[in-house]
């Protein structure tokens, strides 16, 4: 079963990088200087930001459907337009971390869930998509629970 994973659209965040720190703070956003790698997985490139790079830490509504599974949480975004988009490839930031994968049906209800080492995530994604009721899959970083990426059928 083939799958596709894409980073978030950089246009959603492009205007934020030019704001001052006080203006960001007024929106509940922080500019963070990366001190360790891997420590700040960008949700656009789906790779880790480099040491010394400035990233934005903000709240993102990644499961906006009006269901009990509606969810938002913190994400990092780099100042990049290099959006990850590939079929049958686990992105670098996901491959090096344990993941919680959550399969949702067309009504945005969670019907599958499991934990996997990122390097082995493709097998679990394929197992979830073998269930015809699974419409899409959300990946979360298992340690902190933050949203990582969405998988769709290719």
Buried (B, 14 or more C-beta within 10 A) or exposed (E): BEBBBBBBEBEEBBEBBEBEEEEBEEEEBEBBEBEEEEEBBBBBBBBBBEEEBEBBBBEBEBBEEEEEBEBEBEBBBBBBEEBBEBEEBBBBBBBBBBBBBBBBBEEBBBBBBEEBEBBEBBEBBBBBBEEEEBBBBBBBBBEEEBBBBBBEEE
